[in-house]
Amino acid sequence: MVSWMTSDSLMALIKGFVLCASLIVAFGPQNLFILQQGLRRQYLLTTALLSTFGDFVLIGISVGGLGAVIAANQTVLLAVTLIGGLFLAVYGVRSLCTALRPNDVACTMTHSGPATLQGAAVLCLGFSFLNPAAYVDTLFMIGGASGHYPLHERLIFGAGAVLASALWFFTLTYAASRLSPIFCHPLSWRLLNGISGCIMLGMSGFLFTTLPVSF
């Protein structure tokens, strides 16, 4: 046990936590669904647990080997970087457009949530496994970043990422349930989408700066 908790292992844990935390705070479809569930105070524990489970599965797959494959193949890494950058740019623009259209923001509060626990579970798993952003973040970004670590440090890196994911999902779900009065106002949703759009566009720009000059 002690041999696993070296300074390198601790740094891997911290870097996994920080990377996942920096990726997960951008408000895409999954986070907005979780936020809405929290604001409606519907199936909070189910929402937080299943969202964490989804990231646990995807992160586990990524640090278990796929990330190393991506990191070792420059062509695949280039393609993944391009896809990730374009995806984040598109969603960033979408978020900013939503922030500029009050009617689109207001409808997110009037839309009814899932009526049953099973419905909430299906939607939550759908946002985890059918959301392209989740694959960009976990399989590509986290998996690629963990690729240069030895196996045991990749697992620790992944554990740090899962810890950040769980902390975020539970915090977002339960904190949102306390913020209903604030988010009843469309202006709050516009600000939320505006900040989200800026974060995603910034991340997209960073990805494009990492591309080879010869591309």
C-alpha positions as CSV (number, residue, x, y, z in Angstrom):
1,M,0.0,0.0,0.0
2,V,2.8,2.4,0.9
3,S,4.6,1.9,-2.4
4,W,1.4,3.1,-4.2
5,M,1.3,6.4,-2.2
6,T,4.6,7.8,-3.5
7,S,5.0,11.5,-4.4
8,D,4.5,10.5,-8.1
9,S,1.3,8.7,-7.2
10,L,0.0,11.6,-5.2
11,M,0.7,13.9,-8.1
12,A,-1.2,11.6,-10.4
13,L,-4.1,11.7,-8.1
14,I,-4.1,15.5,-7.9
15,K,-3.6,15.9,-11.7
16,G,-6.5,13.5,-12.4
17,F,-8.7,15.4,-10.0
18,V,-7.8,18.8,-11.4
19,L,-8.1,17.8,-15.0
20,C,-11.6,16.3,-14.5
21,A,-12.7,19.2,-12.4
22,S,-11.6,21.7,-15.0
23,L,-13.5,19.7,-17.7
24,I,-16.7,18.9,-15.8
25,V,-17.6,22.4,-14.7
26,A,-18.4,23.5,-18.3
27,F,-22.2,23.4,-18.5
28,G,-23.2,21.1,-21.3
29,P,-26.4,19.0,-21.7
30,Q,-25.6,16.7,-18.8
31,N,-24.8,19.4,-16.3
32,L,-27.9,21.4,-17.3
33,F,-30.1,18.2,-16.8
34,I,-28.6,17.7,-13.3
35,L,-29.0,21.3,-12.5
36,Q,-32.7,21.2,-13.5
37,Q,-33.3,18.0,-11.5
38,G,-31.8,19.8,-8.5
39,L,-33.8,22.9,-9.0
40,R,-37.0,20.7,-9.3
41,R,-35.8,18.7,-6.3
42,Q,-36.6,15.5,-8.2
43,Y,-34.7,12.2,-7.5
44,L,-31.6,13.9,-6.2
45,L,-29.7,10.8,-5.0
46,T,-30.5,8.8,-8.1
47,T,-29.3,11.7,-10.3
48,A,-26.0,12.1,-8.5
49,L,-25.3,8.4,-8.2
50,L,-26.0,7.5,-11.8
51,S,-24.1,10.5,-13.1
52,T,-21.1,9.5,-11.1
53,F,-21.5,5.8,-12.2
54,G,-21.4,6.9,-15.8
55,D,-18.2,8.8,-15.4
56,F,-16.7,5.9,-13.3
57,V,-17.3,3.5,-16.3
58,L,-16.0,5.9,-18.9
59,I,-13.0,7.0,-16.9
60,G,-12.2,3.4,-16.0
61,I,-12.2,2.4,-19.7
62,S,-10.1,5.4,-20.6
63,V,-7.3,4.9,-18.0
64,G,-7.5,1.1,-18.5
65,G,-5.8,1.3,-21.9
66,L,-7.6,3.3,-24.5
67,G,-5.9,6.5,-23.3
68,A,-2.5,5.0,-23.8
69,V,-3.4,3.9,-27.3
70,I,-4.5,7.4,-28.2
71,A,-1.5,9.0,-26.7
72,A,0.9,6.7,-28.7
73,N,-0.8,7.3,-32.0
74,Q,-0.2,10.8,-33.2
75,T,-2.7,10.5,-36.1
76,V,-5.5,9.5,-33.7
77,L,-4.4,12.1,-31.2
78,L,-4.6,14.8,-33.8
79,A,-8.0,13.6,-35.0
80,V,-9.3,13.5,-31.4
81,T,-8.0,17.0,-30.7
82,L,-9.7,18.3,-33.8
83,I,-13.0,16.6,-33.0
84,G,-12.9,17.7,-29.3
85,G,-12.1,21.3,-30.2
86,L,-14.8,21.5,-32.8
87,F,-17.4,19.9,-30.5
88,L,-16.6,22.3,-27.7
89,A,-16.7,25.2,-30.1
90,V,-20.2,24.2,-31.3
91,Y,-21.6,23.7,-27.8
92,G,-20.0,26.9,-26.7
93,V,-21.7,28.8,-29.5
94,R,-25.0,27.1,-28.7
95,S,-24.7,28.1,-25.0
96,L,-24.0,31.7,-26.0
97,C,-26.9,31.7,-28.4
98,T,-29.2,30.3,-25.7
99,A,-28.0,33.0,-23.3
100,L,-29.0,35.7,-25.9
101,R,-32.5,34.3,-26.4
102,P,-34.5,34.7,-23.2
103,N,-37.4,32.5,-24.5
104,D,-35.0,29.5,-24.9
105,V,-33.7,30.0,-21.4
106,A,-37.2,30.4,-19.9
107,C,-38.4,27.2,-21.4
108,T,-35.9,25.1,-19.5
109,M,-37.7,26.0,-16.3
110,T,-41.2,25.3,-17.6
111,H,-40.3,21.9,-19.1
112,S,-41.6,19.2,-16.8
113,G,-39.1,16.7,-15.5
114,P,-39.3,12.9,-15.5
115,A,-42.5,11.7,-13.7
116,T,-41.0,8.4,-12.3
117,L,-37.8,7.2,-10.8
118,Q,-37.3,4.9,-13.7
119,G,-37.7,7.8,-16.1
120,A,-35.2,9.8,-14.2
121,A,-32.7,6.9,-14.2
122,V,-33.1,6.4,-18.0
123,L,-32.6,10.1,-18.7
124,C,-29.6,10.3,-16.4
125,L,-27.9,7.3,-18.0
126,G,-28.7,8.7,-21.4
127,F,-27.0,12.0,-20.6
128,S,-24.0,10.0,-19.4
129,F,-23.5,7.5,-22.2
130,L,-25.2,9.2,-25.2
131,N,-23.6,12.6,-24.6
132,P,-20.6,13.2,-27.0
133,A,-19.1,15.6,-24.5
134,A,-18.7,12.8,-22.0
135,Y,-16.6,10.8,-24.5
136,V,-14.5,13.8,-25.3
137,D,-13.8,14.5,-21.7
138,T,-13.3,11.0,-20.4
139,L,-12.0,8.7,-23.2
140,F,-10.1,11.4,-25.1
141,M,-9.0,14.1,-22.7
142,I,-8.6,12.2,-19.5
143,G,-7.5,9.0,-21.3
144,G,-5.0,10.8,-23.4
145,A,-3.6,12.7,-20.4
146,S,-3.2,9.5,-18.4
147,G,-1.4,7.6,-21.2
148,H,2.1,8.4,-20.2
149,Y,1.7,7.0,-16.7
150,P,2.5,3.4,-15.7
151,L,-0.5,1.2,-15.0
152,H,-0.8,1.7,-11.2
153,E,-0.4,5.5,-11.6
154,R,-3.0,5.6,-14.4
155,L,-5.5,3.9,-12.0
156,I,-4.7,6.5,-9.3
157,F,-5.0,9.3,-11.9
158,G,-8.4,7.8,-12.8
159,A,-9.4,7.6,-9.1
160,G,-8.6,11.3,-8.8
161,A,-10.8,12.0,-11.8
162,V,-13.7,9.9,-10.5
163,L,-13.4,11.7,-7.1
164,A,-13.7,15.1,-8.8
165,S,-16.7,13.8,-10.8
166,A,-18.5,12.5,-7.7
167,L,-17.8,15.7,-5.8
168,W,-19.1,17.8,-8.6
169,F,-22.3,15.8,-9.4
170,F,-23.3,15.6,-5.7
171,T,-22.5,19.2,-5.1
172,L,-24.4,20.4,-8.2
173,T,-27.4,18.3,-7.5
174,Y,-27.9,19.1,-3.8
175,A,-26.7,22.8,-4.1
176,A,-29.2,23.4,-6.9
177,S,-32.0,22.2,-4.7
178,R,-31.2,25.1,-2.4
179,L,-31.0,27.7,-5.2
180,S,-34.5,27.4,-6.6
181,P,-35.5,31.0,-5.8
182,I,-32.4,32.4,-7.6
183,F,-32.8,30.4,-10.7
184,C,-36.5,31.2,-11.1
185,H,-35.3,34.3,-12.8
186,P,-34.4,34.0,-16.5
187,L,-31.4,36.3,-16.1
188,S,-29.7,33.7,-13.9
189,W,-30.1,31.1,-16.6
190,R,-28.8,33.5,-19.2
191,L,-25.7,34.2,-17.1
192,L,-25.2,30.5,-16.5
193,N,-25.3,29.7,-20.2
194,G,-23.1,32.7,-21.1
195,I,-20.4,31.6,-18.7
196,S,-20.7,28.0,-19.9
197,G,-20.3,29.1,-23.5
198,C,-17.2,31.2,-22.7
199,I,-15.6,28.3,-20.9
200,M,-16.2,25.8,-23.7
201,L,-15.0,28.3,-26.3
202,G,-11.9,28.9,-24.3
203,M,-11.2,25.2,-23.9
204,S,-11.7,24.8,-27.7
205,G,-9.2,27.5,-28.4
206,F,-6.7,25.8,-26.1
207,L,-7.1,22.5,-27.9
208,F,-6.5,24.1,-31.2
209,T,-3.3,25.8,-29.9
210,T,-1.9,22.3,-29.1
211,L,-2.2,21.2,-32.8
212,P,1.1,20.7,-34.6
213,V,2.2,23.8,-36.6
214,S,2.6,21.7,-39.8
215,F,-1.1,20.7,-39.7
